[in-house]
Amino acid sequence: MDSTRVTEHPTSHERRQPSAARPTAPADPRGALLRTPEPPAQGSPGLPAQGRPDDTPDASGAVGTPVPDGQSPIGTPVTADAQGAATGAPAGSGPEHSQPSATEPAGEPDPHRPRPESLGGASGAEPAVQLGGKDRRTGQSPAPGAPMPMRRDGDRLRFVGAATRRIARGIDLDEIVMGLCRATVPTFSDAILVYLRDPLPVGDERPTGPVVLRLRRTDRIPEDRDTEGFLLPALQPEPDVGITAELCTVRPGGALNEVLRGVRPVFADAPAARAALPELIGDDLSVPGGQRAILAPLRGRRRVIGAALFLRRPDRPAFETDDLLVAAQLATHSALGIDKAVLYGREAYIADELQRTMLPETLPRPTGVRLASRYLPAAETARVGGDWYDAIPLPGSRVALVVGDVMGHSMTSAAIMGQLRTTAQTLAGLDLPPQEVLHHLDEQAQRLGTDRMATCLYAVYDPVAHRITIANAGHPPPVLLHLGGRAEVLRVPPGAPIGVGGVDFEAVELDAPAGATLLLYTDGLVESRLRDVWTGIEQLRERIAATAQLTGPDHPPPLEALCDEVLDMLGPGDRDDDIALLAARFDGIAPSDVALWHLDPEDAAPGRARRLARKALSRWDLEELTDSVELLVSEVVTNAVRYASRPVTLRLLRTDVLRCEVGDDVPQLPRLRQARATDEGGRGLYLVNKLARRWGATRLSAGKVVWFELNHS
């Protein structure tokens, strides 16, 4: 039969037999039907378990097709004469030994008749198995439960089609390798070993160093009988049992290197393979002889990425020459799939890294406020998006809370989000009002492109004044949870999205009482195909209020638990967009823990600052810090009054640390430098850097603030 021919003609003696006459067969532990050949009384012979093009392989990888009534068990190719009696000779001289029907001319079968699901023995050759189930070439009966090899080109085509479909269903590396193993065992081989390069090359990169193959996976039919100590019975499902070599270094110019460079599968008894196998599996192991092992290189798009070793038991018929083509097809599809899986994995890694670096790695711990956040991508296949959140410490112990959403879920959206987030951080460092920050973000979005649209909400919380200032650019309004358990949606002017251009933004100042919790979020949390945005906002408000009732009116819920409860409100169909969530618990700073003075820019200002600081520390029972505070306050105030033209502010804040802030109207920031031995000044910031826990300088819209912190018991 021509190897390219797919259609086959049915024999005229096929008839449906009673169900009671159907043979039963034991099942492989993974579900592949392994049937013991028996001599049928009549009917069409059967083939190894193969599936039609629309069949789906089972969990074991064997593709099974139910045996039609009246056909012999799988793996018993026999023929029948025109009367239906099984014989040992071909029933006809046609290419498929088909018999003419009553309506067909002799020797001219109808090419348009449908093909039966399971067909007979090898075309154009005498049958391999006679009555009694013995192989005429070996004179042995197949082992009970062992699948017979494929004898016809049509069988191989159907097997390759089903196996490649199973391999192609895999997305990641493990799924593809497992698909190769399950598709070939036990239908094509009794065991398989898959070796892959370690590490696997990605795309066009050229690995350096020697080629190392790692045993990625093994699979086999469970075997209890003695098979003369060959490698096959000792194989285990996992490669880390030490039975075979897990790592193999391919020597340049060695036998294994030559076989891999040849690309084509070879039998294990070929001279090149005999020299290459010890290098691959180790010198202490052997494989069944007599063409019962095939070594197939796995070649990707540009280079060999591994090798697969197909094995059959010594009591099973050996591979045929046509099986090399089957092994080549399996190796090619698997290698290309692995190549694509590695590329997909690299792209997913890049996307994850991009998204991770675009978002804050950790949230700051500003004075008077506690923070928690969550980010969820839209789906596993769309791991990058334009949602972001941020918390930026500001001068005066304030903190800026930002949440935004760029349209789309692509790498472009993530890149634009990163640029807008960086711009927002830069603008926050200038201590601009929230509405001015949104105005500059709008200008930046227009510079990035005409279709760069985003929504953003920018809020500044002052823990000393217990106030929050909010400006909105087309973003869903925040929800404020009060200490008593009441949740309200804040009335914030909506504004136009960023990128529209020519729009004025408006800020509103609201109370932020101690113990309250502010929730900023993106529209993916409240809007989906199943509900509109305002319905989702109302459900969010109710969910927050219900969560607060669980802890009582005097104890707000923990921030982390509150974020988890908020995300639990999402149903199976509510994930249409990525989600960014930022929760802020307002602790505030009590007025009794704040001391503020205004000092005239004169020579006596440093002495007065030392006296005021000493009194405040005595009132707070922090006398142990008096010497350090007086020294550092004197140095910072001296630098401020030297250049200031307006009164200098001195503020002390007592929280978990002691914070001192000195503000003036000079925009130039001080720089830490190493003073020479002959210099009269330049050592003030050096002392601050040595004695303070932390220190810094921040430029304001009308001057700057220099601050430092000291630990206290």
N, C-alpha and C positions, 0 to 999 in steps of 0.2 A: 504493500500500500504506500502511496506517495505520502511522505512525511508532512506535507502541507495540507493534506486533505483532512477535513474535519467531519463532514457528514458521512454517516454510515447507513446501510439499509437493513431493515429488520428481516428476520427470517419468517417464512410463512407459517411456521409451526408454533409461534408464540400464542399461548392461550392463558387465560386467567385460571389459576388453580385455587382450590378452596383454601381458606385461611388456615385450617388445621394442618395443611401440608407444608406450611412455611417453616423453614428451619429456624431455630433460635440459636443465638450466638452469645458467648460471654462478652462482657464489656471491659474495655481497658479502664484502669483506675481513673483516668482523666476523661473518659467518655468516648474514646474511639472504639468502634466496633471491630473486634478481632474475631474472625469466624474460622472454625475448623472446616477444611474442605471435605465434602462428602460427595459421592457419585450420584448425581441426580438421575431420576428415571427418565425425565424428558424435560424439554424447555430450553430456553436460551441460557448459555453459560454466563457466569458473573465475572466481575472485575474487582480490583482493590477498591476500597471505599473512597469514592471520588464524588465531587459535587458538580452539579450543573452550574453554568455561569451565574445563575441567580441564587445559588445556595450560599449559606453562611456557615463558615467553619464553626465547630464546637469549641469548647474551652480548651481542649487538648491540642487543637490545631489540625486534627484529622477531619477531612470533609466527608461526611457520610451521605450516601444516597440510599433511601430504602430500597430493598431488593424487591422487584415486582414479583407478583405471584407466578409461580411456576419456574422461576429462575434458580440457578444453583447458588450456593453461598459464595461470599466474596473470596476471591483469590483462587478459583478453580476453573481455569479456562478449558472447556471441553466443547465439542461440536455435536450436532445432531443431524440425522438424515432427514429426508423430506417427511417421513412418517413420524418423526419426533423421537426415534430411538437414538440414544447416545452411542457413538462409535468412536474409534480411535483414528479415523481418517477424515479428511476434509469432506464436507457435505456437498460441495460444489466447486466449480472451477472459476467462479467469479471472484472479483477482488475482495469481497467480504464473505464469500461462501454463502450467499443468500439464496434462498429458493424462490422460484417464480410463483406468484399467486395464480389463482384461476383466471384472473383478468389480465395478466401480464404475459407478453411473449417470453418464451424461454430465453434466458440469458440477457434480458433487457429489463432490469428492475427500474421501477419508477423513481427518478431522482428527487421528486417533490414529496415523497411520503415522509412523515416525521420519523425521526430516529428514536429507537427505544432508549430508556434511561440507562440501561446497563446492557453491555454488548458482550459478544463472545470472544474466542481466543484470538491469537495473533493471526493477522491476515497474511495470506500467501505463504504460510509456513505450517508445519505440522504442529499439533497441539503439544504443549510442554507437559501437561498433566493428563494421564489416561484415567480410565475407570479405576477406581480404587484410590485416587488422589495422590499418586506417586509422580514425582518429576522424572521424565524420561531421560534427562541428561545426567542426573545424579542417582536415580533409582531410589530416592528417599522420599518419605512422606513428610509434608511440612509439619512443624510442631503445632500442637493444639493451641489455638488462639493467636497464631502468628500470621500477619498479613502477607499475602503473596506479592511478589514484585509486579510492576506494571509491564504488560506484554505488548501493548499496542500503542501506536503513536497517538491515537485519539485519547487514550487514557492519560498519557503524559501531558497532552495539551490541556485537558480538563483539570488535571492536578496543578499544573503551573498556573493556570488562570485563577483557581481558587486560592492557591498559596500566595501569589503576588497580591491579590486583593486583601488577604489577611495582613500581609506585611505592610501594605500601603495604608492600612487603617491606623497604624501607629503614628504618634506625633513626636514623642520624645524618644531618646535613645533606648531606654529600657523596653518600651513598648514594641519597638521595631525588632530588637533582638529576640524578645520573647515571641513575637509573631513568627519569626523565622523558625525558632525551635518548635513551637507548637504546630506549625504547618507541615513540618517534615517528619516529625516523630508521632506516630509510628508508620505513617503512610509511605514515606520514601526511605527512611532509615530507622534503625533501632536506637541510635544515639547520635548526638551532635555536640561538637565543641566549637564555640565561637570565640576567636581571639581578635582583639582590637588594639590599635596603637594606643600607647599611653605616654603622653597625652595625645588626644585626637587633634589633628591639624584642623584649623578653621579657615575656610575660604582659600585665599591665595597665599596665606602665610607659609613660609618655608621653615619647618622645624629644624633646630640645630641639635647636634649630638646624635648618638646611635639610635636606631629604630628599635623600640621596645614594644613587644606584644604582651598584652595582659589577657588572661583567660576571663572573659566577661561573663559567660554563662555556659552551662552544660545542661543537657536534657536527655533522658533515656527512658526506655520501657523498663519497668521493674522486672528484674530477672532473678530467679531463685536457683535455677539449674547451674550445674558446673559447665563452664565454657572454656575449659582448658587454660585458665589463668590469663586470658587476654585482657586488654584494657577495658573493654566494654562493660563487663559486669561490675567493675569497681567504680564506675562513674557515679557521682552523686549529683543531686539537683543543683547544689551550690558549689562554686569553685574554691571555697576557702577551706576545704577539708584536707588539703595537702596530698591528695591522691596523685594528681598530675601537676606538672610545673605551672605555677600561676603566672610567672613572669618569664619572658623569653627575649633575649637580646639577639637581634638578627645581625649576624656577622657580615660585614661587607665582603662580597665575593664568595660567600658560603653557599651551601646547597639550598637552604631555605630562602636565601635572598634571590637565587636564580629562579626558583619556583614562583615566588611572588612576582618577580619581574615578568615572568612568562604570562601571567594573568589567567591563562586557561586552566580549568580544573584538570587534575591528573589522578590516575589510580595510585593507590598506595604502593602497589608492587612495581611501579615504574622506577627505573634507576634513580631519577632525580628525586622522586618522593621518598624512596627508601633512605636516602642520605639526609633528606630534609626533616623527616618526622622525628628522629631522635633529638634534633635541635629544637623542635617545637614542643614536644610533650615530655622530653627527658629520656635518658638512656635506660632507665629501669623499667620502662613500660613498652608494650608492644601492641600492635593492632591486628585484627583478624586478617589473614592472608587471602589470596585468591580473588582479588578485585572486590573485596568487601569493605573497602575504605576509599573515599574520594577526598582529596585535599583541594579546596577551591579558594583561590585568593579573592579577597573582597576589594574591589577597586572602585573608588569614588569618582568624582569628576576629573581629578587631576593626578591622583596618586593612589597607591595601594594603602588601604587603611586597616587591613586585617586579613584573617583567613578563617575558613570554616572547614571542619573535618566531619564528614558524614561516615557513619559506621554501621555495619550490619553484623549480626551474630554469625559465628561459623556454621550454625545449623540452618541458616537461611540462604536462599540462592543469592549468588553474587550479583553485583551491579553489572549492567550491560553497557555497551558503548554509547547507546542513546541516553543513558542516565547522566553522562557527562554534560550533555546539553541541558538537561534539567537542572543539574547543579550549577551550571553557568548562569542560567536564568535566575535562579534563587539568589545566587551570590550578587549578581548585578543589581537586582531590585533592592536587596538588602543594603548594599553599599551606598547606592544613591539615596535611599531613605535615611541612612545614618548620616550621610553628608548633609542632607537638608535639616535633619534634626539638630545637628551640631550648629549649623548656621542659625536656626531658629532659637536655639538655646543662647547663643551669643547675642542675638538681637534682644531677646527677653532680658538678658543680664544688663545690656547697655541701657535698655528702657528703665529697668528697676533702679540702676545706679543714677540715671539722670533724674528720675522722680525723687529718689532719696536725697540727692544733693540739692535739689530745688526746694525741698521742704526743710524746716528746722530739724537738725539732728536731736537736739535737746532744747527744752524750753528754759528761759531764764527764770531766776527766782527773785523778782523785784520785791522791794519792801512794800508790805501792806496788801499783797494780792497773791493768791495761789492759782496755778494754771494747770490745765489738762487738755489733751488734744487727741483727735483720732483722724485717720485718713483711710478711706476705702476706695480702691479703683473701681471703675464701672464693671469690669469683668476680668477674668484671668487672661483673656485674649486682648484686652485693651487696658494695659497696666499703667499707661501714662495718660495724663490729662492736664487740664488747665486750672484745677482747683488748688488753692494754697491758703495757708494761714501763717501768722507770724505774731510774735510778741517782742516789742522793742523797748528796752529801758530808756527813759528820757531823763533830762535833768530835773532836779527837785523831787526825786523818788517817784516820778510819774512813770507810766508805762503806756505804750501805744499798742492797741489790739487791732489786728488787721485780718480780714478774710476776703478772698476774692475768687473769681471764677472766669477763666478765659474760655471762649466758645471752642468746642471740639474736644476730641480725645486722642489727638495725634502727637507725634514728636514736635511738630510745629507749635501746637498749643502749649506743650510743656516748656519749649524754649521761650515763647513769648511770656509765659507766666514767670519764668525765671528772671527775665529782664524787668518786668513790672515789679516783681518783689524786690529786686536790687534797687530799683529807682525809689520805691517806697522807703526802704531802709535809709537811703541817702537823704531823702527829704525829711524823714523823721529826725535824723541827726542835726538838721538845721532848726529843729524845734518850730516848724511851721504849723499854723492852725490846721485842723483836719480838712476844712474846705479847700485850703490852698494846696494841700497834699494831693487831693483828688484832681484839682485843676492841672497840676503839673503831670500827674499820671495820664490825664486825658491828652495832653500835648505829646507825651512820650508815645502813647499808643498810636497817635496819628503819624508820628515819624516812622514807626515800625511798618505801617502799611495802611491802605485805605479800608481794608476789611478786618482790621484787628479790633475786635470788640470784647469787652470784659465788664463784669460787674465787680464792685468793691465796696466794702464798708470799713471805715477807718474811725476808731474811737480812741480817746485819750482819757485815762483814769488818773485822778489826783487823789492819793490816799490821805493827804492832809486835809484837803477841803471836802472830801467825800462827795466829789462831783465827777461826772463823766460827760465829755463832749463828743458827739457823734455826727459824722457826715456820711451820706449814703449816695452811691452812684448805681442806681438800678438794682440793688441787692435786696434779698428778703430781709425784713426787719428782725432785729434781735429779740430774744425772749428773756425777761428778767424774772427770776425766782426770788421772792422775798423770804425773809427768815421765818415768817409764820406759815409758809406753805402756799401762798398765793402766787400764781404765775400770770404775767401779763405780757402782751406783745407791745413793745415800745412804739410809740408814734413818732416815727422819724421820716422827714421828707424823703420821698423815694429817689428823686433825681433821675438823670439820664445815664445810661451806661457809659463807661469809659471808651473813648474812641469815636464818639458821635461828633464832638467838636462844637465850639461856640455855645456851650451850656454852662450856666452858673450853678454852682453847688452851694448848698445851705447847710449850716451846722446848727445843732440844737444841744443845749446843756441841760442835763437831768441829774437828779439826786441819785447817789450810789450808796445806800446805807450799808453799814457794816453787817456782814453775814449774808448779804444778797449774792446771788449768782447770776452772771450774764452768760448767755449762750449765743455764740455767733456760729453760723452754719452756711453751707451752700445749698442751692436749690435741689440738688440730688437727694437730700434728706426728706424733703417735703413735697416734691413733685414727681409724678410718674405718669405712665399711660393710664393708670387706673384711678388717678385722683388729680385735681387741680392744685395749684400751689397754696391757695388760701385754705382749702380743706386740710391739706397737709400741715399747715402752720397751726391750725386749731387742734389737730390731733397731737402735734408736738407739745403744745401748751398743756393739754389735758394729761399727757403722759408725764411731763415734768411735775405737774401738781400732784398726780397720784403717787409718784415716787417720793416726793417730799413728805407725804402723809405717813409713809412707813417709818420715818425717823422721828416724827413728832414735831411740834411747832417750834421748839427751842433748839433743835439740832438739825442743821441742814444736812442733806445727804452727802456722802463722800464724793469728791469730784470724779474719781475714776469709775466708781460704781454708777454714778449718774450718766456718764458718757456711754457706758455699756447699756444701760437701760434705754437710753435714747436710740441707740442703734438697733435695739431689739424690736423697735416698733416697725421696722421694715419687714414687709412680707415677701413671699417668693417672687411676685411680679413687680416689686417696688424698686428694683435696682436698674434704673435706666441710665444713670449718670454717676460719675465719681462723687465722693462725699468728703468734705473737709469740715471738721467740727472743732471749735475752740471754746472751752469753758473757763471762766474767770470767777473765782470766789473773792469778794471784796472784804478783806479784814480791816483795812484802813489803819490809820495811826491816830491814837487818842490825842486830844489837845494837850493833855498833861505831859505827853512825851515829846513835845515840840517846843523848842526855844528859838526865837527869831529876833535879831537885832539889826539896826541900820547904823553904820559907822561912817562918819565923814572922812573923806580922803585927806587925812592929816597925819603928822608924825606921831601923834599920841594914839592913833587908832590901834596899833598892835598891842600896846599895854592895856587899853580898855578891853580889847577882845580877850586877853588872857584872864582878866578879872571876871568878865561875864561868863566865860566858859567854866572857871573854877566854881562859881556859885551854882551853876546848873548841875555840875557833876556832884556837888555836895547835896543838892536837893534830890538827886536820883540815887544817892548812896553809891556813887562810882568814884570815890576818892582815889582808888588805886590807879586810875587812869589820868590823874591830874597832871603829873609831870609830862607824860607823853602828849597829852592834848594841848597843854599850854605851849610846848615847844613847836608842835606842828601848826597850830593855829597862828602863832606869831609869825612863822615863816610864810604861810600862805597869805595872810592879811598884809604883810609887808610888801609882797610882790604885787598885790592888788592895788593898794593905795599909792604905789609908786607911779603908776600910769593912769589911774582912774580919774575922771573929772566929775563923777557923780557919786553919791553915797554907795558904800559897799555893804552888801548884805552878808550876815553871818547867821547860819541856822544849824542847830544841833537836833538830831533825831535819835530817840532811844527806841530801838526795836530789839531784835535778836542780836544786833550789833549797834555800836555807837557810830553814827554817821555825821560828818561835819561837812557843810557846804558853804563856800565863799564865792559870791557873785559880784561881778563888776561890769562896766560898760565897755571894756576893751575887747575887741573880737579876736585878737591874736592869742593863740593857745600857747601855754608854756611848754618848753621842751626839756627833757632830762638830758643833762650833759655832764661830762667829767671835768670838774674844775681843776686848774693847775695849782701848784703850790703857791704861786705868786698872786693868784686871783683873790680879790677881796670879797667877791660874791659868787653866786652860782652853785651854792651847796644846799639851798633850801629844799628843792625837789629831791635831791639825793637823800636827805634825811627822811622826807616823806616816803620815799620808795623803800627805805630800809625799815622803818618803824611801823608803817601802816599795813593793815591786812590787805587792803586794795586801795587804789586811788585812780583818778582819771580827771580829764578835762573835757568839757562839752561846750561847743559853740552855740550860743543862742541867737535869736533874731536881733537882739540889741545887747550883745556882749558875750560873756562866757560864764561858766560855773566850774570851779575846781573843787573836787570833793575827795575825801578819804574816809576809810572805815577802820575801826578798831574793835577787836573782840573784847567782850566783858563776860564775867561769870554769870 
